[in-house]
Amino acid sequence: MDSNPSSKVSMKIVTLGDSEVGKTCIIQRFCRDTFTESTLTTVGAEYCTKTIKVNDKSVKLYIWDTAGQERYRAVVPSFMKGADAILVIYAVNNPQSFENVVDWTKQIKNNTAEDTCVILVGSKCDVEDRCVEYSEGEALAKELGVEFFETSAKENINIDQVFMTAANKVKEKLEGPDSFFRPSLIIPGRNMDE
């Protein structure tokens, strides 16, 4: 392990969830502080990066946006490999996406380390056609033993908190400042930053 203080510290965060639950919008709000109503469907996976401070240490987050469509599900497990944190996202106005959270968490258990940080995220909490109540998301998160947030990329509600919570939880589980560094698994994908 390189003890050079100027070494790059990085974390890999992966977003999972059904198609059109807002994964891309959440990532774009966090990385670029922008919001677009209509985004292109993610094909395979894309990623963007953002450097944040965690306890005065610069940490570069590699945030992977995975496709939610059924036809891409077979490749999603390969993007989970080496993940430090995974955000399982459903839309509060899409009850099927909420029901599918259990399937996504099974994939996480089958494809990641046991201590991978998982956060349940209810997106689009600003919409008027809500079908999944906050209390339902909270209860499911408790049952799964994970953190829970409701977010809105449009209104910028809890977006930073989700990613900062993930980064802090990852840091807490790792012992000592040197073991805080874990190189991310590099998988070909389109960089959203470009």
C-alpha positions as CSV (number, residue, x, y, z in Angstrom):
1,M,0.0,0.0,0.0
2,D,1.4,3.4,-1.0
3,S,1.7,5.6,2.1
4,N,2.4,8.7,-0.1
5,P,-0.1,11.3,1.1
6,S,-0.5,12.6,-2.4
7,S,-1.8,9.1,-3.6
8,K,-5.1,9.2,-5.2
9,V,-7.9,7.8,-3.0
10,S,-10.9,6.4,-4.9
11,M,-14.2,4.7,-4.3
12,K,-16.4,2.9,-6.8
13,I,-20.2,3.5,-6.3
14,V,-22.7,1.7,-8.5
15,T,-26.3,2.6,-9.0
16,L,-28.9,-0.2,-9.6
17,G,-32.6,-0.1,-10.3
18,D,-35.2,-0.5,-13.0
19,S,-35.2,1.5,-16.1
20,E,-36.5,5.1,-15.8
21,V,-36.3,5.4,-12.0
22,G,-33.9,8.4,-12.2
23,K,-30.4,6.8,-11.8
24,T,-28.9,9.0,-14.5
25,C,-30.6,12.2,-13.2
26,I,-29.4,11.6,-9.7
27,I,-25.8,11.1,-10.9
28,Q,-25.9,14.1,-13.1
29,R,-27.3,16.3,-10.3
30,F,-24.5,15.1,-8.0
31,C,-21.6,15.3,-10.4
32,R,-22.6,18.3,-12.5
33,D,-25.4,20.0,-10.5
34,T,-27.7,19.8,-13.6
35,F,-31.1,18.3,-14.2
36,T,-32.7,17.3,-17.5
37,E,-36.2,16.0,-17.7
38,S,-35.5,13.7,-20.6
39,T,-32.3,11.7,-20.6
40,L,-31.2,9.0,-23.1
41,T,-31.6,5.4,-22.0
42,T,-28.4,4.0,-20.5
43,V,-26.9,1.3,-22.6
44,G,-24.8,-1.2,-20.6
45,A,-23.1,1.2,-18.2
46,E,-21.6,4.7,-18.1
47,Y,-19.7,6.5,-15.3
48,C,-18.8,9.9,-14.1
49,T,-16.3,11.1,-11.5
50,K,-16.4,13.6,-8.7
51,T,-13.8,14.5,-6.1
52,I,-15.1,15.1,-2.6
53,K,-13.7,15.7,0.8
54,V,-14.1,12.9,3.5
55,N,-12.6,14.0,6.8
56,D,-10.3,16.4,5.0
57,K,-9.1,13.7,2.6
58,S,-9.7,14.1,-1.1
59,V,-11.6,11.1,-2.5
60,K,-12.4,10.6,-6.2
61,L,-15.7,8.8,-6.6
62,Y,-16.2,6.7,-9.7
63,I,-20.0,6.6,-10.0
64,W,-21.4,3.9,-12.3
65,D,-24.8,4.3,-14.0
66,T,-26.1,0.8,-15.0
67,A,-28.8,0.0,-17.4
68,G,-32.1,-1.0,-15.9
69,Q,-33.7,-2.7,-18.9
70,E,-34.1,-6.4,-18.8
71,R,-32.0,-7.1,-21.8
72,Y,-28.9,-5.6,-20.1
73,R,-29.4,-7.4,-16.7
74,A,-26.9,-10.1,-17.6
75,V,-24.0,-7.6,-17.7
76,V,-24.9,-5.7,-14.6
77,P,-23.2,-8.1,-12.2
78,S,-19.8,-7.5,-13.8
79,F,-20.2,-3.8,-12.9
80,M,-20.9,-4.6,-9.3
81,K,-17.5,-6.3,-8.9
82,G,-15.2,-4.3,-6.7
83,A,-17.9,-1.8,-5.7
84,D,-17.4,0.0,-2.4
85,A,-21.0,1.1,-2.3
86,I,-24.2,0.4,-4.2
87,L,-27.3,2.6,-4.4
88,V,-30.5,0.6,-5.1
89,I,-32.9,3.1,-6.6
90,Y,-36.6,3.0,-7.1
91,A,-39.1,5.7,-8.1
92,V,-41.8,6.6,-5.6
93,N,-44.3,6.8,-8.5
94,N,-43.4,3.4,-9.8
95,P,-44.6,0.6,-7.5
96,Q,-43.1,-2.2,-9.7
97,S,-39.6,-0.6,-9.3
98,F,-40.1,-0.7,-5.5
99,E,-41.2,-4.4,-5.6
100,N,-38.1,-5.2,-7.7
101,V,-35.7,-3.8,-5.0
102,V,-35.7,-7.3,-3.4
103,D,-34.4,-8.8,-6.7
104,W,-31.7,-6.1,-7.0
105,T,-30.6,-6.8,-3.4
106,K,-30.3,-10.5,-4.2
107,Q,-28.0,-9.7,-7.1
108,I,-25.9,-7.6,-4.8
109,K,-25.6,-10.5,-2.3
110,N,-24.5,-12.8,-5.1
111,N,-22.0,-10.5,-6.7
112,T,-20.3,-8.3,-4.1
113,A,-18.5,-8.6,-0.8
114,E,-20.6,-9.1,2.3
115,D,-19.6,-5.7,3.7
116,T,-20.4,-3.7,0.6
117,C,-22.2,-0.5,1.7
118,V,-25.8,-0.5,0.3
119,I,-28.2,2.4,0.4
120,L,-31.9,2.3,-0.6
121,V,-32.9,5.4,-2.5
122,G,-36.5,6.4,-3.3
123,S,-36.2,8.9,-6.2
124,K,-38.7,11.5,-7.6
125,C,-40.0,12.4,-4.1
126,D,-41.2,15.7,-5.6
127,V,-43.9,14.1,-7.9
128,E,-47.6,14.4,-7.2
129,D,-48.4,10.8,-8.4
130,R,-46.6,9.1,-5.6
131,C,-47.5,5.4,-5.1
132,V,-44.9,4.3,-2.6
133,E,-45.0,6.1,0.8
134,Y,-41.9,7.2,2.7
135,S,-42.8,4.8,5.5
136,E,-42.8,1.8,3.0
137,G,-39.3,2.7,1.8
138,E,-38.1,3.1,5.4
139,A,-39.6,-0.2,6.5
140,L,-38.0,-2.0,3.5
141,A,-34.6,-0.5,4.3
142,K,-34.9,-1.6,7.9
143,E,-35.8,-5.1,6.8
144,L,-32.8,-5.1,4.5
145,G,-30.5,-3.5,7.2
146,V,-29.5,-0.6,5.0
147,E,-29.6,3.2,5.0
148,F,-32.6,5.0,3.3
149,F,-33.1,8.3,1.6
150,E,-35.8,9.8,-0.5
151,T,-34.4,12.1,-3.2
152,S,-35.4,14.5,-6.0
153,A,-32.8,15.2,-8.7
154,K,-35.2,17.9,-10.0
155,E,-35.4,19.7,-6.7
156,N,-32.0,18.7,-5.5
157,I,-33.3,17.0,-2.4
158,N,-30.9,14.7,-0.5
159,I,-28.7,14.1,-3.5
160,D,-25.4,15.1,-1.8
161,Q,-26.4,13.4,1.4
162,V,-26.8,10.0,-0.3
163,F,-23.3,10.1,-1.8
164,M,-21.6,11.6,1.3
165,T,-23.3,8.9,3.5
166,A,-22.0,6.2,1.1
167,A,-18.4,7.7,1.2
168,N,-18.4,8.0,5.0
169,K,-19.8,4.5,5.5
170,V,-17.1,3.1,3.2
171,K,-14.4,5.0,5.1
172,E,-15.7,3.8,8.5
173,K,-15.6,0.2,7.5
174,L,-12.0,0.3,6.3
175,E,-9.2,0.3,8.9
176,G,-6.7,3.0,9.1
177,P,-5.9,5.8,6.6
178,D,-3.7,3.6,4.3
179,S,-6.3,0.9,3.8
180,F,-8.8,3.6,2.9
181,F,-7.4,3.3,-0.6
182,R,-8.8,0.5,-2.8
183,P,-8.2,0.8,-6.5
184,S,-11.5,0.5,-8.4
185,L,-12.0,-2.2,-10.9
186,I,-11.8,-0.7,-14.3
187,I,-14.4,-1.9,-16.7
188,P,-14.9,-0.4,-20.1
189,G,-17.8,2.0,-20.2
190,R,-18.6,5.4,-21.6
191,N,-17.4,8.2,-19.4
192,M,-20.3,10.6,-18.9
193,D,-17.7,13.4,-18.1
194,E,-16.5,13.4,-21.7
